[in-house]
Amino acid sequence: MSDSGYLPHQAVKAVTFWILVLGVVLATGGGVAHSWDLIDGEFAGRLVSTVVIIASGSLVLLLVNYLFGDGGRNLFGHSIERPGIDPAFAERLHKAKIQAEDETRAG
């Protein structure tokens, strides 16, 4: 099964992963800085809540993107109709491929 989505699913997964990693690092750093009294509790709380909000949003984006791709087809049990190619465009594309092959053989 290929994971595709409305947006390139691999890119969304990579961005979400790095957002989560950055969030864990920031929250951990904020917790350590607060325990050493380098920052006050209000700032540490705001830092952690901001990280939670951003991480939650990126996870929701990942889930929605997956549901619009293969996940939705697998979950709901039907394929999502994709528009077919215009017959006139298909014919022009076919002629262009034949012409390119002829030029390659001749050249």
C-alpha positions in Angstrom: 0.0 0.0 0.0 1.3 3.4 -0.9 0.6 6.2 1.4 -0.7 9.1 -0.6 -2.8 12.0 0.4 -4.1 15.3 -0.8 -0.7 16.7 -0.1 2.4 14.5 -0.6 2.0 12.2 2.4 5.8 11.5 2.8 6.4 15.3 3.1 3.6 15.8 5.6 4.9 12.9 7.6 8.4 14.3 7.6 7.3 17.8 8.6 5.1 16.4 11.4 7.9 14.3 12.6 10.3 17.2 12.9 7.6 19.4 14.5 7.1 16.7 17.1 10.9 16.3 17.7 11.3 20.1 18.0 8.4 20.2 20.4 9.8 17.5 22.6 13.2 19.2 22.7 11.6 22.6 23.5 9.3 21.2 26.2 12.1 19.2 27.8 14.4 22.2 27.7 11.7 24.4 29.2 11.1 21.8 32.0 14.8 21.6 32.8 15.2 25.4 32.7 12.2 25.8 35.0 13.6 23.2 37.5 16.9 25.1 37.6 14.9 28.4 38.2 16.2 29.8 34.9 12.7 30.6 33.8 9.5 31.2 35.8 6.6 28.8 35.9 4.3 30.9 33.8 6.8 31.0 30.9 7.4 27.2 31.2 3.7 26.5 31.2 3.1 28.7 28.1 6.0 27.0 26.4 4.6 23.6 27.0 1.1 24.5 26.1 2.3 26.1 22.8 4.2 23.0 22.0 1.1 20.8 22.7 -1.1 23.0 20.4 1.3 23.1 17.5 2.0 19.3 17.8 -1.7 18.6 18.0 -2.4 20.7 14.9 0.4 18.9 12.9 -1.0 15.5 14.0 -4.5 16.5 12.8 -3.1 17.7 9.5 -1.3 14.3 9.1 -4.5 12.4 9.9 -6.7 14.5 7.6 -4.1 14.2 4.8 -4.0 10.4 5.2 -7.8 10.2 5.2 -8.0 12.0 1.9 -5.5 9.5 0.5 -5.2 5.8 0.7 -6.3 5.7 4.3 -9.7 7.0 3.4 -10.1 4.5 0.6 -9.1 1.7 3.0 -11.2 3.0 5.9 -14.4 3.7 4.0 -14.0 0.7 1.6 -14.4 2.4 -1.7 -12.1 4.2 -4.1 -12.3 7.9 -4.5 -13.1 8.8 -8.0 -10.4 10.7 -9.8 -11.3 12.6 -12.9 -10.3 10.9 -16.2 -8.1 12.5 -18.8 -9.8 14.5 -21.5 -10.1 12.3 -24.6 -8.8 15.1 -26.9 -5.8 15.7 -24.6 -5.1 12.0 -24.5 -5.0 11.8 -28.3 -2.6 14.8 -28.5 -0.5 13.3 -25.8 -0.4 10.0 -27.7 0.6 11.8 -31.0 3.3 13.7 -29.2 4.8 10.5 -27.7 4.8 8.9 -31.2 6.4 12.0 -32.7 9.1 12.1 -29.9 9.9 8.4 -30.5 10.2 8.9 -34.2 12.5 11.9 -33.7 14.6 9.8 -31.3 15.0 7.0 -33.8 15.8 9.4 -36.7 18.2 11.5 -34.7 
